[in-house]
Structures are given as C-alpha cells and as structure tokens.
Amino acid sequence: MEHRLDWALAACARILRPVVRLALAMGVKHPHLEELLRDLLIEEAQRSWRQQGVKRPNLSQISVTTGLNRKAVTAKVRSTVDPLPHTELSAAAKTFTLWLQMMTGDDALRRLPVTTESEEPSFERVARLASRGNIHHRTILDELVRLNMVAEDSGVAELMSDGFVPVEDLQSMLAFLGDNGRDHLLAAVSNTLGESPRMLERAVYARGLTLEDCESIERLARERWAGLHHELAREMTKAVDRAPADSKARIRVGIYTYYEDDEAAPKKSGPSR
C-alpha cells in the first residue's frame, strides 16, 4: 500500500510522544534513546525470524530487517538489561490484592492483627497465602508500610489504599508504567496486525466537556472498576491454583482514563470508540 509507511510512522509518533515526554522529564537524552531503539530493533528482528522458523538469524538477515548496518548489529553482544522489577512477581502486590479481595465482603477486614494465635484472619496468614509461604510476612508488611499503602500500629495493620499504586516509589511506578503500557500496546498491535485470537481493546471518547464533567466520569469508571477488579482477581486466583505446575500463560486486564483541558481542540464531538 502506497501510504502504509506514513500511516505506521504517524501511529508510532502518537505512541512515542508520551514516552518522549517521560524520557525528557527523567533526564533521558537522545543518545540513550538511540541506543535503546537500536537494541530493541535487533531483539524484535531476532524474535520475528525465530517465529518464521529460523533458530539463529544471521547478521545479514537482522541487518536487512532493521535497516541497521552489520557493524551496529555486531556491536550488540548481549540482551537489553532491564533494571526495573517485574510487577507481576511482587509479593507485596499479591498480598495487597488478596487483602483487598477479602475486604470486599467485610470492610472490618481493613484492619488485621499482624499475627494472632487464634483462627481469625491476620496479616501473617494473608501474606503467607499470597506469597505461598516463600517470603516472610514481616518483609512484605515493611514494604507495604514503606509504600504508604498500609499503616501499622500496636500490632495491627490497616489497609490505607484501594489500589496497588506505589506513588512513593519511583522505581515501582516506572515498573507499573512499563508493564501496563507494554501489555496495553501489545493487545492493540496484535489486533492491528490481524493476529489471533483478537484481544479485548476498547475505549470510549468525547470532546467538548468541562473538566468537572471529566472528573465525574472518571469517578464512575473508578467505581465500576473496583467491582470488576475483585471479580477478576478471584477468577485469576482460582485459575492459578488449578493450573498444572508447568503452565506458563499470562494475562493482564486493565483500565485507564485520561483527560485534559485541550485548548487546541476543535468543536464538540460525541462519544466514540
């Protein structure tokens, strides 16, 4: 198609603009992004060739696919280093999610004794169940307290947030940004390239509102998401428990809202996908 490249570049520009905004805010410069883009091009080219049955693509194949010269391809001798934690592996996140799920039917469970000799619920039991006993409950509690998601006083732990959003920890926030943004875009890219199965990837959009209306709509989305979040967490927990030990499939379900006062916006337009 004549305009295929232009369309693809325009889509990439829309996707990359927030990435560039983040990079500049964090002090990332052009050489850093250039090196990162080169490495990702090579890694994705290797993945693409492997999917076509080529176990070890050679320099020429990677060079032709990426447009990089052989010297640049040769210079990459190891995989990209990722210094961010993987959010799905966080024992703190798993414990927080299970605790929030338990609290759905009984708000009194917002406060739990850290430990107890009786059969009553305790933070220790929640942490042990969520981490499968692999991490001591004290370590998990200290991490949640550090993130200001849980408060501890006189042997009692209290849930202080309704969502695992570690705003006090930049590294964790960047990890969630990377993981959530990656999977959202992977779903959209998979659908655009016609891969199967088709992924759920929808949004509704309107322009010409007041900021107050935007805030009200966001509150509605947050309220509806809270119920769906608990339901999904229950189903995922059951699925993990009944899956064979060698199961490797993963799933992430998310929701987002974004609004701003766009002074350069055209006239009003009604809701759309």
C-alpha positions, 0 to 999 in steps of 0.5 A: 500500500502506497501510504502504509509507511506514513500511516505506521510512522504517524501511529508510532509518533502518537505512541512515542510522544508520551514516552518522549515526554517521560524520557525528557522529564527523567533526564533521558537524552537522545543518545540513550534513546538511540541506543535503546531503539537500536537494541530493541530493533535487533531483539524484535528482528531476532524474535520475528525470524525465530517465529518464521522458523529460523533458530539463529538469524544471521547478521545479514538477515537482522541487518536487512530487517532493521535497516541497521548496518552489520557493524551496529548489529555486531556491536550488540553482544548481549540482551537489553538489561532491564533494571526495573522489577517485574510487577507481576512477581511482587509479593507485596502486590499479591498480598495487597490484592488478596487483602483487598479481595477479602475486604470486599465482603467485610470492610472490618477486614481493613484492619488485621492483627499482624499475627494472632494465635487464634483462627481469625484472619491476620496479616501473617496468614494473608501474606503467607497465602499470597506469597505461598509461604516463600517470603516472610510476612514481616518483609512484605508488611515493611514494604507495604508500610514503606509504600504508604499503602498500609499503616501499622500500629500496636500490632495491627495493620490497616489497609490505607489504599484501594489500589496497588499504586506505589506513588512513593516509589519511583522505581515501582511506578516506572515498573507499573508504567512499563508493564501496563503500557507494554501489555496495553500496546501489545493487545492493540498491535496484535489486533492491528496486525490481524493476529489471533485470537483478537484481544479485548481493546476498547475505549470510549471518547468525547470532546467538548466537556468541562473538566468537572464533567471529566472528573465525574466520569472518571469517578464512575469508571473508578467505581465500576472498576473496583467491582470488576477488579475483585471479580477478576482477581478471584477468577485469576486466583482460582485459575492459578491454583488449578493450573498444572505446575508447568503452565506458563500463560499470562494475562493482564486486564486493565483500565485507564482514563485520561483527560485534559483541558485541550485548548487546541481542540476543535468543536464538540464531538460525541462519544466514540470508540 
